[in-house]
Amino acid sequence: MPDVNLTTLYKLKQSGEKIVCLTAYDATFAHLESQAGVEVILVGDSLGMVLQGHDSTLPVTVADMTYHTRAVKQGNRGALIMADLPFMAYATLEQTLNNSAELMRAGAHMVKLEGAGWLSESITALVQRGIPVCAHLGLTPQTVNVLGGYKVQGREQAQADALLTDALALEAAGASLLLLECVPSDLATRISQRVKVPVIGIGAGSGTDGQVLVVHDMLGLSISGRLPRFVKNFMAETADIPAAIKAYVDAVKAVEFPAREHEF
């Protein structure tokens, strides 16, 4: 597979072909995923929960993210690497620039930030300095204590309108990608149609331009024994991990995943 870049993702959106994204935190999984056709590998701060065993993403540090981004780079074979800026790593503009530069030096091709319209200044500053940005909207796990738990966002009209306004504002600020987490499917479709940049969904239905899952979830691995509603266990129908990853890629491309039972 030729190296994936932003131009690749924009062409996929324009053609209507779904974009496949999956988390990875080490060289082995990065290799398996990129070989299977995953276009975007997300080095997510979800590693705090699935690798470190925390009950949230908040304990994850920039040093953690840098280490795992460097490992993913070693195994990657052509996918675009997107790395999360962890909790409070972008509280000021100076922090945002310095920590994003650290992730880019480690091998990321773009950084992801959680937030709303207040991110606009930081996004513009990053893009002006050559760092592409994905803006994460909807359920933002780093603000779980403010949200009062892991809840679907945008069910009420005022909240839905605010999410659309934020999406348009962050696109105007220079965001190259949007990620929508746990929002009603009709709202996610509406936002995807309104913005020109590709929109990746998780728990946001099939109307987005692409899908992302935590790799441990799609392999049916969970410390609690419970998987989120928007997850499908692809290991349940396949013989091994490489086959499960390929099945996920194929299902997203064929618009077979997510199905109705995975939507809000």
C-alpha positions as CSV (number, residue, x, y, z in Angstrom):
1,M,0.0,0.0,0.0
2,P,1.4,3.4,-0.9
3,D,2.0,5.8,2.0
4,V,-1.2,7.3,3.2
5,N,-1.3,11.1,3.6
6,L,-3.9,13.8,4.0
7,T,-4.5,13.9,0.2
8,T,-5.3,10.2,0.3
9,L,-7.9,10.8,3.0
10,Y,-9.5,13.7,1.2
11,K,-9.7,11.6,-2.0
12,L,-11.4,8.8,-0.1
13,K,-14.0,11.2,1.3
14,Q,-14.7,12.7,-2.1
15,S,-15.1,9.2,-3.7
16,G,-17.3,8.0,-0.9
17,E,-14.9,5.2,0.1
18,K,-14.8,4.7,3.9
19,I,-11.6,5.4,5.8
20,V,-10.3,2.7,8.2
21,C,-8.7,3.8,11.5
22,L,-7.6,1.6,14.4
23,T,-5.5,2.1,17.5
24,A,-2.0,0.6,17.9
25,Y,0.5,1.1,20.6
26,D,3.5,-1.0,19.5
27,A,5.4,-2.1,16.5
28,T,3.8,-5.5,16.1
29,F,0.2,-4.3,15.9
30,A,1.2,-1.3,13.7
31,H,2.8,-3.7,11.3
32,L,-0.3,-6.0,11.2
33,E,-2.7,-3.1,10.8
34,S,-0.9,-1.3,8.1
35,Q,-0.4,-4.6,6.2
36,A,-4.1,-5.3,6.4
37,G,-5.1,-1.9,4.8
38,V,-5.7,0.3,7.9
39,E,-5.2,3.8,6.5
40,V,-4.9,5.7,9.8
41,I,-3.2,4.3,13.0
42,L,-4.2,6.1,16.1
43,V,-1.7,6.0,19.0
44,G,-4.5,6.8,21.5
45,D,-4.3,7.9,25.1
46,S,-6.7,4.9,25.5
47,L,-3.4,3.1,26.2
48,G,-3.9,4.4,29.8
49,M,-6.8,2.0,30.1
50,V,-6.0,-1.0,27.9
51,L,-2.3,-1.1,28.5
52,Q,-1.7,0.6,31.9
53,G,-4.9,-0.5,33.6
54,H,-6.2,2.9,34.7
55,D,-9.9,3.7,34.9
56,S,-9.5,6.7,32.6
57,T,-7.1,8.3,30.2
58,L,-6.1,11.1,32.6
59,P,-2.9,9.5,34.0
60,V,-1.3,9.3,30.5
61,T,1.7,11.6,30.0
62,V,3.4,13.1,27.0
63,A,6.4,10.7,27.7
64,D,4.0,7.7,27.5
65,M,2.6,9.0,24.2
66,T,6.1,9.7,22.8
67,Y,7.3,6.2,23.7
68,H,4.4,4.4,22.1
69,T,4.4,6.7,19.0
70,R,8.0,5.8,18.4
71,A,7.2,2.1,18.7
72,V,4.3,2.3,16.3
73,K,6.5,4.2,13.8
74,Q,9.0,1.2,13.8
75,G,6.3,-1.3,12.8
76,N,4.2,0.9,10.5
77,R,4.2,0.1,6.7
78,G,2.5,3.1,5.1
79,A,-0.4,4.1,7.3
80,L,-0.8,7.7,8.5
81,I,0.1,7.9,12.2
82,M,-2.1,10.1,14.4
83,A,-1.1,10.6,18.0
84,D,-3.1,11.9,20.9
85,L,-2.1,14.9,23.0
86,P,-2.9,13.6,26.5
87,F,-4.7,15.3,29.4
88,M,-3.4,18.9,30.1
89,A,-0.7,18.6,27.4
90,Y,-2.3,21.5,25.5
91,A,-3.5,23.8,28.3
92,T,-1.4,26.7,27.0
93,L,-0.3,27.5,23.5
94,E,3.4,27.0,24.4
95,Q,2.6,23.5,25.8
96,T,0.6,22.7,22.7
97,L,3.4,23.6,20.4
98,N,6.2,21.9,22.4
99,N,4.3,18.7,23.1
100,S,3.0,18.4,19.5
101,A,6.6,18.8,18.2
102,E,7.7,16.0,20.5
103,L,5.1,13.6,19.1
104,M,5.9,14.6,15.5
105,R,9.6,13.9,16.2
106,A,8.6,10.5,17.6
107,G,7.0,9.6,14.2
108,A,3.4,11.0,14.2
109,H,2.1,12.5,11.0
110,M,-0.7,14.5,12.9
111,V,-1.8,15.1,16.4
112,K,-5.3,14.8,17.9
113,L,-6.8,17.2,20.5
114,E,-10.0,16.9,22.4
115,G,-12.2,19.9,22.8
116,A,-14.5,22.5,21.2
117,G,-14.3,25.9,19.7
118,W,-11.7,27.1,22.3
119,L,-9.2,24.9,20.4
120,S,-9.3,27.2,17.3
121,E,-6.3,29.3,18.2
122,S,-4.1,26.3,19.0
123,I,-5.2,24.5,15.8
124,T,-4.3,27.5,13.7
125,A,-0.9,27.9,15.4
126,L,-0.1,24.2,14.9
127,V,-1.1,24.1,11.2
128,Q,0.9,27.3,10.5
129,R,3.9,25.5,11.9
130,G,3.4,22.4,9.8
131,I,1.6,20.1,12.2
132,P,-1.7,18.7,10.9
133,V,-4.5,18.4,13.5
134,C,-7.5,16.1,14.1
135,A,-10.1,17.7,16.4
136,H,-12.0,15.3,18.6
137,L,-15.6,16.3,19.4
138,G,-18.6,14.7,21.2
139,L,-17.7,12.4,24.1
140,T,-14.2,13.6,25.0
141,P,-12.8,11.1,27.5
142,Q,-10.3,13.6,29.0
143,T,-13.2,15.7,30.3
144,V,-15.1,12.7,31.7
145,N,-15.3,14.3,35.2
146,V,-16.9,17.4,33.8
147,L,-19.3,15.4,31.6
148,G,-20.3,13.2,34.6
149,G,-19.4,9.9,33.0
150,Y,-19.1,8.4,29.5
151,K,-22.4,9.6,28.0
152,V,-23.7,10.1,24.5
153,Q,-23.3,13.7,23.5
154,G,-25.7,15.8,21.2
155,R,-29.0,14.1,22.0
156,E,-30.7,17.5,22.7
157,Q,-31.2,20.1,19.9
158,A,-29.1,22.8,21.6
159,Q,-26.2,20.4,22.2
160,A,-26.4,19.1,18.6
161,D,-26.4,22.6,17.2
162,A,-23.4,23.5,19.4
163,L,-21.5,20.4,18.1
164,L,-22.1,21.4,14.5
165,T,-21.0,25.0,15.2
166,D,-17.8,23.7,16.9
167,A,-17.1,21.4,13.9
168,L,-17.4,24.2,11.4
169,A,-15.3,26.5,13.6
170,L,-12.5,23.9,14.0
171,E,-12.5,23.2,10.3
172,A,-12.2,26.9,9.6
173,A,-9.3,27.1,12.1
174,G,-7.4,24.6,10.0
175,A,-8.3,21.1,11.4
176,S,-7.5,18.5,8.7
177,L,-9.7,15.8,10.3
178,L,-12.5,15.5,12.7
179,L,-13.3,12.7,15.1
180,L,-16.8,12.3,16.5
181,E,-17.3,10.0,19.5
182,C,-20.6,8.8,20.9
183,V,-23.0,11.1,19.1
184,P,-26.3,10.2,17.5
185,S,-26.0,8.8,14.0
186,D,-28.1,11.4,12.4
187,L,-26.1,14.2,13.9
188,A,-22.8,12.6,12.9
189,T,-24.1,12.2,9.3
190,R,-25.2,15.9,9.3
191,I,-21.8,17.1,10.4
192,S,-20.0,14.8,7.9
193,Q,-22.0,16.3,5.1
194,R,-21.5,19.9,6.2
195,V,-17.7,19.9,6.5
196,K,-15.2,19.4,3.8
197,V,-12.6,17.6,5.9
198,P,-12.9,13.8,6.5
199,V,-14.9,12.8,9.6
200,I,-14.0,9.6,11.6
201,G,-16.6,8.1,13.9
202,I,-16.6,5.9,16.9
203,G,-20.1,5.2,18.2
204,A,-21.3,7.7,15.6
205,G,-23.0,5.5,13.1
206,S,-22.2,4.6,9.5
207,G,-22.7,8.1,8.0
208,T,-19.3,9.4,8.8
209,D,-16.4,9.2,6.3
210,G,-14.6,6.5,8.3
211,Q,-14.5,4.5,11.5
212,V,-12.1,3.9,14.4
213,L,-12.0,1.4,17.2
214,V,-9.7,0.6,20.0
215,V,-7.9,-2.6,18.8
216,H,-8.3,-4.4,22.1
217,D,-12.1,-3.8,21.9
218,M,-12.5,-5.1,18.3
219,L,-10.5,-8.2,19.4
220,G,-12.9,-8.8,22.3
221,L,-10.4,-8.0,25.0
222,S,-11.7,-6.2,28.0
223,I,-10.5,-6.2,31.6
224,S,-14.1,-5.6,32.7
225,G,-15.5,-8.3,30.4
226,R,-17.9,-5.7,28.9
227,L,-17.6,-4.1,25.5
228,P,-19.2,-0.7,24.6
229,R,-22.3,-0.9,22.5
230,F,-20.6,0.5,19.4
231,V,-18.0,-2.3,19.3
232,K,-18.1,-5.5,17.4
233,N,-15.8,-8.4,18.5
234,F,-14.2,-9.4,15.2
235,M,-12.2,-12.2,16.8
236,A,-15.5,-14.1,17.4
237,E,-15.8,-14.9,13.7
238,T,-12.2,-15.3,12.7
239,A,-9.3,-17.7,13.3
240,D,-6.5,-15.3,14.5
241,I,-5.6,-11.6,15.1
242,P,-4.5,-10.8,11.5
243,A,-7.7,-12.3,10.2
244,A,-9.8,-10.2,12.7
245,I,-8.0,-7.0,11.7
246,K,-8.6,-7.8,8.0
247,A,-12.3,-8.6,8.7
248,Y,-12.6,-5.2,10.4
249,V,-11.0,-3.4,7.4
250,D,-13.3,-5.2,5.0
251,A,-16.4,-4.6,7.1
252,V,-15.8,-0.8,7.3
253,K,-15.0,-0.6,3.6
254,A,-18.2,-2.5,2.7
255,V,-20.3,-0.3,5.1
256,E,-21.2,-3.4,7.0
257,F,-19.8,-2.0,10.2
258,P,-21.1,-0.2,12.2
259,A,-24.6,-1.8,11.9
260,R,-27.8,-0.5,13.4
261,E,-27.1,-2.3,16.7
262,H,-23.8,-0.3,17.1
263,E,-25.5,3.1,16.7
264,F,-27.0,5.7,19.1
